[in-house]
């Protein structure tokens, strides 16, 4: 009897392992294109005799694969409706929740205009395709494959199921979406930017805390990178800086740590701003990390003489992983990235990345966002990023050069902060005669565009926190009423909050504007 029991146990284990191999919800999902509704009807009819079940593009984008257990989902595009797909003979569309999924890349679909689905299946059925576990809210994978999941689930109320060696016994893990994850984070909603000089003493910081509370602001965005440069300069070589322990470097940032602690004790949320593409320390210590000039075979320079960090360079990611990790250890509520882009001014025809290997600029931005998110999220703090305001107008050429598009940022950050300072747009831009002197009209337009873009992809929940103008440059009418009009336009169009910028830390007019009736 004992022997039979052992055999039965072994058999059940083999069956369990067999199911584990058969069900895998991280493998690619095939997509096809046909040129007519008649062809699509034939393909859908043929699918009934195979293990293939059609799903909608919406289900794919939300990661909700609602098909029978052990079946393979597929997507079918018809004729002119193929705007979401690129016709190539390569089915490698990863599930939405795979860490390497790229929402900007077009779906890859095989053409079935000249062949049928059965013929395709005969040659491709033995490849490693996505197999469903029958539950659209769960993702069935092995323990080893958990590292291949993206940090956020694409939909709410999702779980991860991992089979064990014991039959019918699985481990179940919660898999929160961005919106679910954001509930336990503290992010910027209403705040302003300040350089370290603005909080250099306890007295200045107390004054700032009092003003923030008086004017119903909750966040202070601190220019962390400029302060941090003074710490970095103690390390004569890039190698020495990278070799130094985070604890040692933290010990050299005692002044800023004291101010952060003071702000937090005063009930103020602290956001540490880290700009990426401009870096004075890299300029002098590791020029191999810089964007290169084809003509001069030296670091490319912008019209103002600045050099730019290449986000594809081998050392760039490790460098910023170290900086962001140190910043997180200081206990902020949020990390905010700025200048996470490529240059667009000057002789850009001569600038290039020596390490891009044919990848597009936005992929360098996505690489940084994805890897830095892993660090920030491990501290359970907010993650935001500034983008150029012009990105909201979706000029394909401009956004391609910048490497910035809203969809890339939506995948990774908790809040997007477009810099929509009216004065920074030329007269006549988008039909606005003088943007710098028409804050209500211009901010309203930019907010409409912002909402329009993000509402296309609700699965990538993100907060809308634009930067607004708190300075007079190119805006003769700037004053409290100007600020009031900016804020009025933002809230009328459903923005979640705002951040104010003044390079000189002068916010008197801004403060007054926040209290004016709207």
N, C-alpha and C positions, 0 to 999 in steps of 0.2 A: 504494500500500500504506500509506503514511504517513497519507494522508487517511482511509482506512478505519479505521486505528488510532485516529485522533483522534475520529472519529464514535463508535467503540465506547467510547472512554473517556468521552465526554460522555454517552452513553446509560447507561453504568454509574453515572455520577455522579447522573444524574436518578433512576435506580432507587433508588440509595442514599438520596437525599434524600426520595424518596417513602416509603421504609420508615421514615425518621426522623420524618416527619410522621404516619405511620400508627401507629407504636408510641409511646405516651406513657404512662408509668406514674405520672404525677402528677395526671392528670385525675380527675374524680369517678367514683365507682362507684355505679350505681343500686341501689336496694333497693325491694322490693315487699311488699305485704301482701295476703293472701287470707283468706277467712273459713272455709275448710274444706279438709280433705285432698283432697277431690274436685277442688276448684278448683286446688289446688297441683299435682295430677297433670296436669291439663290444661296449666297454665302450663309445667311442666317439659317436657312433650311438644312444645309449641309452640317452646320455646327451641332444640330440636334443629335446626329449620329456619332459625334465625337465627344471628347472630354472638354470641349471648349464652350464657354457660356459668355454671351456678350454683356458688357457693362457700359454705362454711360460715361462720357468724359467727366461729368460732374462727380460721379461716384469715385472715379480714379483720383480726381484732384482732392477729394475729401478723405481719401484713404479708406473708404467704406466699401469693401468688396463683398457684396451680399449675393453669394452664389452657393450652390450645394457643396458639401464637403468633398474634397479630393478633385474637384473640377478646376479648370484653368480659365481665368477671365481673359477676355480680349476686347479691344476697342476697334470699332469699325467707322471709318470716315467715308463720306459719300460725295463725289463730285466737287462742286464749288464749296462745299462745307468743310473742305480740307484745310482751312486757314490755320488750324491749330497743329498741323502735322507737316513734317518734312518727308518727302518721298525718298527713302533710302532702303537698300536691302539689308537692314540690320535691325532686328528686334531686340533692343536692350533698354526698354523703358522701365526704370526702377520704380518700385512702389513709393508712394509719397513719403513714407516714414523711413526710407533708407537714408543713411547719413550722406550718401553721395548724390542724392536726388537734387536736380537743379531745376527750379521752376521756370527759369528764363529760357532754358534750352527747349527747342521744339520737340514734340513727340516724334519718334522715328517709326514710320509705317512702311510695311512692305506692300507693294502694289499687287493686287489680285485681279487686275483688269484683264489679264491674258491667261490666268490659270485659276483653278478652283481651290477651295480650302482643303479638300481631301488630299489633293496632291501635295500641298504645302505640309500638311500634317504628317504624311508618310515619311518625309525627309527630315522633319524638325521635332517629331514627338519625343525623341529620346534626350533632348536637351533639358537643361535644368530650368524649367519654367515655374512660375508661381503656382502653388497648389493651395486651394482654400481649405480652411478648417471648418467652414460652414457658419461662422459667426462673424459678422462684419465689424463688431466692436472689439474683437480680440485679434491678436497677432501671434501666430503659432510658430515658434522658432526654437533652435537649440540654445543652450546656455552660452556656448561659444559665440553665437551670432548676436547676442545682446549688444555687443560693442559696435555692431553694424547699424543699430537703430539711431535715428536722429534724436536729439535731446527732447524735442517736443512731439507729441502726437498731433496728427492733423485735425482730429475731431475730439470733442469732449467724451468723457466716460469710456475711454478705451483701456484695455488691459493687455499684458503680454503673458502668454502661456508657454511655459517651458516644460517639456516632458522629462520624466526621470527614468531611471532604469527599472523602477517598479511599475508593473502594468497598472494602467488606469489612475496613476498618481502623478499629478502635474503641479508645478509651482506657478502661482499666479502673482503678477506684479502690477501695481498701478502704473499707468502710462499717461501722465497729465499732458494736456494740450497747452498752448501758449497762454490762453485766457485763464485756464485753471492754475497754471504755474504763477501767473502774475498776481493772483490774489494774495500770495504770501510774500510779495516783494514790496519794497518801498521805493517808488520812483518819483521823479520830478513832475510836478503838476503846475505850480505857479512859482516862478523864481527869477533870479537874475545871475549874471556872470560877474565874477570879481577876480582880479589878479591877486597874487599873494600880498602885494603891498596893501591891499584893502583890509587884510586881516593880520597884518604883521605883528600887531600887539594885542594883548588881551583887551585893552580899552577900545580899540577900533572894532574888535570882534563883538564886544558887548553892545556897542552902538549899532552895529549892523544887525545883530539879533533883534534889538528893540525895533528897528525900522521894519524888518521883515515881518514881525508880528503885528505891528501897528497897521501895516498895509496889506495884511492877510496873504502874505507870501509864505510858502512852505519850504523852499529849496534854495540853496546857494551852490552855484556851479563854480568850482575853483579851478583856475588854470594850473593844473598839476604839473604839466610838462616843463613849464618855464622854471618853476621852483626846483623841480627834480634835476634840471641841468646843473645847478650848483653842486648837487650831490655827485653827479656823474663825473664832473671835472676833477674830482679827487682821484679818479682812476685814469692813469696816463695812457693806457691802451684799451682798445675794445675788448681784447682777450681778458685783461685784468678785471674789467667791469663784469663781464659775463661769468667769470670764475668766482666772483665775490658772492657770499651767501646772502640770501634775502634778509636774514636777520641782521647781518652787519649793515646793510644798506638802510634798513628800517631804523637802526640806531642812529644813523646820520641824518634822519629826517625828523628829529625830535620837535623842532619848532612847529612844523606843519601838523604833526600828530597832536600837539597840545591844542592847536586851534580847532582841529576837527573834533576833538573830544569836547571842547568848550561849546561848539556849535550844536553838537548832538545833545549835550546836557541842557542846552537852551531850547530844545525842541525843534531844531532846524535839520532838515534832511540835507545831507552833503552829497554832491555829485562831483566826481573828479574827472575833469576834462583832459583827454589825452589826444593830442593831434599826431597823426601818423606820417603823412607824406613829407613833412618838413621836420628836420631834426638836426640841430647844430652840432650835437655830439657825434652823430654818424658822419656828418660832413668832414669833420676833422680827424676822426679816428678810424673810420672804415669806409672809404670811398667805393669799395667793391659792392656796397649795398645800394648804390645810387643809379638812377636812370642815366643811360649813356647817350652820347652824341655821335651819330654816324660820321659826321664830317670831321670833327676834331679828335675823335677817339679818346675822349675825356668825359668827365661828368657833364651832362647837359645842364644848361643854366637858363632860367627864366629871364625875362627882360629886367627884373629887379635884381638879378644876380643870384637868386636863390637856387639851390640844387634840390632835387627831389629824390625821396627814397623809393626804390623799386620794390613793390610788394611781392614780386616773384623771386627776388634774390634769396639765396639759400639762408643767409643769416637773419633776414628781416623778421620772419615769423618767430624764431627763437628769441630774438631781441625784444619784441613786443610782448611775447608771452611772459618774459621775465618782468618787464615793466608793469604790465597789467596785474600780474600776481602780487607784486609788491604793493601796488596801489590798493588792491582788494584787502590786503592784510591791515591796511590803515583803518578799516572799518567804515567806509562810506556806505550810503544807501544805494549808490548807483555809480557805474562807470559810463562815461560818455566819450565816444570817439568822434574826433573831428579831422578834417583834411584826409579822410580815407578815400582817396581818389588819385587820378593821374592828371598831369598838367594839360591845360587847354590854351594857354596864352604864350605868345612868342613863336619861335620857329619850331612848332611841334612836329613838322615833317622830319626833322633830324633826330628827334628823341626816340629812343626805343629801349626795350628791356632785353638784356642779354640772356635772360633766363625764362622767358615766357613760353618758349617751345610751341609757339603758334596759338597759345591761349589768348582769349580776348581780355581787355582790361577789366571788365566786370568780374571775370573769374579770379583775378588777383584780389579784388575787393572781397568777393565771396569767401575766398580762402582765409583771409584775415578774420572776417566776421565769424566764420564757423569755428575756427580754432580758438579765438579769444572768448567766444560765448561759452565754450566748455569750461574755461577757468572762472569766468564771472558767475556762471550759474552754480558752480560748485560752492560758492560762498553765499548763495541764496540772496543775491542782491540784483538790482535792476541793471539793464543793459540798454543804452540808447546810442543813437548816432545822429550827427548833423549831416545834412546833405545840402547841396547848392539849391537855392530856390528855383533856379531855371529848370531843374530836373522835372518839376511838376508840369511843365509845358510839353514834355515828351517829344522834344526834338531829337530824332534818332541819332543824327550825327554828333550832336553835342553830348548826349548821354553816353554814346559809345566811347568818345574820347575821354570823358570823365571817368568812365567805369562805374557810373552811378545810375541805377534805376530803382524805382521804389520797390519793385517786386523782390529784388535781391535782399534789400534791407528788411522787408516785411518778414522774410523767412527766419531771420536771426534775432532782431532786436525787439525789445519790449515797447519802445517808443521811437518814432522818427521825428527829428527836429529840423524841418527845412528852414533855411535862413532866408526869410522873405522880407528883408529890409527894403522898403520902397525905393530908397535913394540909390540902391545898387543896380537898378534897372534903367536902361537908357530911355530918354524921352520918346514916346510913341510906342513903347514896348506893349505888345498885345492890345493895341488900340487905346492905351491909357496915355494921354498927352504928356503928363508930367508925374510919373509914379511917385517921385520923392515928395510931392506936395498933395497927393491924393491918397492918403493912407487907408481910408475906409474903402474906397473903390478898389484899390489894388490888393489889399489884404483879403478882401471878400472874394475877388477873382481867384487868387492863389489858393484860398481855402476850398473853394468849389472844386478846383482841379485836384487838390489833395484828396478830398473825399471821394471824388469820382474814381480815382485810380485805386485807392485802397478798397473800395466797395466791390471791385471786380473779384477780389480774392478774400472773401470773409474768413476762409480757413486759416489765414495768416493774421490773426488778431493783432492789432497794433494800436497804440495810443498816438493821437495827433497832438504834438506839442511844438508848434512853430516858434522860431526865434523872431522877436519883433524889434523894431528900431527904437532905441532910447538915446539918440544922439541927433545933432543938428545937421551933420554933413549933407550937403545937397538938398536940404529940406528947410528953407527959410521959415516956414510956418511951424516948425517943431516946437512943441510945448505940451502942457498937460492935456489940452484938447486933442492933440495929435495922438497921444498915447490912448486916450479914451476911445477914439475912433478905431484904432487898430484892434483893441480888445473887443469892442462892440462887434466888429466885422467877424472876428474869430469865433465868438460865441454864437453869433447868428447862424454860422455855417457848421456848427457842431464840433468845433475843435475841443479837445479835452483840457487844454490849458495853454500856457505860454511861458517863454523865457525871454528876458530882456537883456540887451547887449549895450554896454557903453565901455569903450576901451579905457577910459580914464576913471572908471568907477564912480562917475558922477550921475546920481539917480534922483536928484531933487524933483525935476519935472516929471519923471516917470512915476515916482511915488504919488505925486499930486494927481496925476492922470488916472491912477487906479481907483481913486475915490470919487471921481466925477460921475454923476448919474448918466447911465447909458440908455 
